[in-house]
Amino acid sequence: MQQQVDSGKCTLPMFFRLIKSGRRHLVFLEANLISQVTRNILLLFANDKNDEKWAVEACQIIANQVRILMSRTRGLELLSIMKADTYSNLLAIVDDYHYLHGGDDDFTPQEESIIGHLRGEICQLMESR
């Protein structure tokens, strides 16, 4: 098992092995954070029909990341990160949305809270890799 981890292989069967090993907390952490980010993205963009394109783009990025995590090796995931970092792109969407919609002045306290949580959760996802 150690050789597979070192060579960059981390497919779904590998995730199950990691869960059984001492690194299960990393698998659970990443899965939990992706779930929280998805929920908060949907909450942020749920109030306005004009925000549908933002929600679709953000959810597609999340779906692509889940697909990569479940079907590719960790090595291929690292290559995709070098080309276009999924979590950085997601953070950019949240930041662009916040900036283009007037920043703090036009957002409700709930929306500001969601944006703050998203920024923190996405940063935690980046660190959990």
Secondary structure as GFF3:
##gff-version 3
##sequence-region A 1 129
A	DSSP	alpha_helix	2	6	.	.	.	ID=ss1
A	DSSP	alpha_helix	12	20	.	.	.	ID=ss2
A	DSSP	alpha_helix	24	45	.	.	.	ID=ss3
A	DSSP	three_ten_helix	49	51	.	.	.	ID=ss4
A	DSSP	alpha_helix	52	71	.	.	.	ID=ss5
A	DSSP	alpha_helix	74	83	.	.	.	ID=ss6
A	DSSP	alpha_helix	86	100	.	.	.	ID=ss7
A	DSSP	three_ten_helix	103	106	.	.	.	ID=ss8
A	DSSP	alpha_helix	109	128	.	.	.	ID=ss9
###
